[in-house]
Structure formats: structure tokens, C-alpha cells
Amino acid sequence: MISVFGSVNMDLVAYVDAAPALGETVTGRAFSTVPGGKGANQAIAAARAGARVAFLGAVGDDDFGTEMRGTLAEAGVDVTNLRTVPGPSGIAQIVVDGGGGNSIIVVPGANGAVTAPTEAEIEVISRSDVLLLQLELPIEAVTAAARAARAAGTTVVLTPAPVQPLPAELLEAVDILVANEHEAVAITGQADHERALKELRGTVGWVIVTLGARGALTSSDDGAAVWVEAPRVNAVDTTAAGDTFVGALAVAHVEKQPADQAVRFATAAAGLSVQRAGASSSMPTRAEIDRSLSAAGA
């Protein structure tokens, strides 16, 4: 089983030809509200990729909270321990440009109320094979969840986004770190993602740096950088591509796929997601991922 201790937001998505500069007003092409949040996205991605998934986090007592709880449940995610707290749910304001690129502002809402895992949540984490973490919950809560997982022998996968300084006690409890190239450079202060990968590899057992349309960079057992190419696709919306990658990677890890095949599996899933609009709505099923890999000869 995969447990996800993380955020759930309602994504408020505006589609434009070109994103506005500071002080500029532009006319959008379309607008949609889509359940998202890095935690919920990763949970749905993992469920669609074939895993049994439990979600741990919080929504508000508003209409967004009700809708997001329903979306997770409909995707097959166990929401038994999803908290409802007074006040608004988290939201993410997203602008998607004509090339599929995006910029995002997150307002935590109910996510900010998750300051520590509850006893029930720790029990779920302890029974899991993998715990997925991100940084849209308070850092002290993320650290406590990681330590609980490490104590139980549960594999900890961290997505360090939104990027911020990482406490040593959090990194020490992480087994797999998945960062995009900008996050990896920001965390380490290194000049490029290859140097950042090497530095992070000295702290975390398995490091993967995602490179968008160029694929992903990971490290072999001897520390050398290994590049996994991404499939060539026409990107419509890159929102949640990274979360799709992580959810699929977790499934591959639970299935004990070899490391290089696990990264290919995750890359194929992300490649499918960018061809559709939205976050959770864009994530592929297991059958779609398998067909993509088969077509690529992987």
C-alpha cells in the first residue's frame, strides 16, 4: 500500500496565450476548477497506475472540500483518514500559457492546519510500503511523518516543492528524493542539476532529477549520472506532470521494478499526462502507461 501525507487544493486554472507580466492584464481563453494539490495529485496518479492508496491530509468545511473528498474517493483513494477542519480548503491559482507551461500560486487553507500526523495517520503510515511526502504542508508535520515512516521501515519518497530549506532530520529520513532541476539547484546551491544530483546523492540513497520534456536524470550504484529520455509528445498542459511521475514511480517501487525501469515507467506516465488539460484529470491509467511503454519498446 502507498500512503500520501500531503496537500489537497482546488486548482483555479486560467488558460492564456501568453502569461501576463507584472502589472499586465491579458484576456484568457478558458477557465476551469480542477481538484488538485501535490499530495492529492500524487495519490490519484498512484491509484490510476494500479496501487492501493490511502490519503492523509485535510480539507475545509466548504464546497471545495466536499468536492475534493469525492474526487479522491472516485479515483479509488481511501479517504477514511482525510480530516475536515473549519474554514476554507486550500486553493492553487494556476496560469497555463499557449505552450503548456504554467505558473502557480498556492494558498494553503486547511493544509496549514496539519501541523503533525495524528496517531491514526501514523498507524496508516506504519502499515504502508511507501509514504509520499511534499512540502505543501507545514515542514514540521512532514518531518514528523517521515520519521514515523523511517521507524516503521516504510520507504519515504519526498518531493521538495514548494522549494525551501530542508531540515537535516527530514533528509535523514528520506529514501528517495524526486526534485525537478530548479528545485535540485535551489536546495543544494550548486550551479547545475548534475552537480546538485551528485551532492544530494551523498545524503539520500536514491535521487532523481526530473528535466521536463528532456526526461529525468538519476544516479547509478556507482554514483554516475544516468539520463532517461522522455517520450516526444505535444504538450497541452504540464500541470501535475511531476506529481504524475512521482505517483507512478511509487507504484513501480512497490512492484519492485528495477530502478531504470521504474524511472521509464514514471516518465511514460508523465508524458501521457501533459497531453491532457488539468491536474488530476490528466493522469493516465495503468493500461495507458503499459501501452505507451509497449509502443516505445520499453
Beta strands, then each sheet from edge to edge (+ up, - down):
strand 1: 2-5
strand 2: 9-15
strand 3: 30-36
strand 4: 53-60
strand 5: 82-85
strand 6: 90-96
strand 7: 102-107
strand 8: 130-133
strand 9: 155-158
strand 10: 176-180
strand 11: 206-210
strand 12: 216-219
strand 13: 225-228
sheet 1: 5+ 4+ 1+ 8+ 9+ 10+ 11+ 12- 13+
sheet 2: 3+ 2- 6- 7+
end
